[in-house]
Amino acid sequence: MRLLKRLAHWQQAKQGITASLSHQDEILMDIENLLNSQQGNVLIDEGMGLKNLQGHFQSHSAPDLEGLGNEIAAQIIEFEPRLKNVQVSIDEDNQDFSTFSWRLAAGGIHPNTAGTLTAYIKINANGRVSVSPAM
């Protein structure tokens, strides 16, 4: 568990508040926070986060979804060391005019298991990224 989360859990335990999330849900929340960070605004690393995504919806030209998917994969590979063999592919089934969608597949979600993680990564017209588990 990351340092800031350990501190938050320690503080919540002192107050009698406990939140139980699965290891996979914690990783998905961390990925969502990472992808919603705007590049250049994160103090610990200038390269952390994505560029401003709203411009992709306001342009009259077709967006480079494959390039954006590669950028998402690069961010996850670099800043989420708990995942191995990260693959991000365009999710053709969930595309529409107001949302871009990718499917994330990765392995190694827990050091003691060979578990896999699959999730949907969606970018809405307002530039907000949402990450949800794929069932």
Secondary structure as GFF3:
##gff-version 3
##sequence-region A 1 135
A	DSSP	alpha_helix	3	15	.	.	.	ID=ss1
A	DSSP	alpha_helix	23	36	.	.	.	ID=ss2
A	DSSP	alpha_helix	55	58	.	.	.	ID=ss3
A	DSSP	alpha_helix	65	79	.	.	.	ID=ss4
A	DSSP	beta_strand	84	90	.	.	.	ID=ss5
A	DSSP	three_ten_helix	92	94	.	.	.	ID=ss6
A	DSSP	beta_strand	99	107	.	.	.	ID=ss7
A	DSSP	beta_strand	116	124	.	.	.	ID=ss8
A	DSSP	beta_strand	129	133	.	.	.	ID=ss9
###
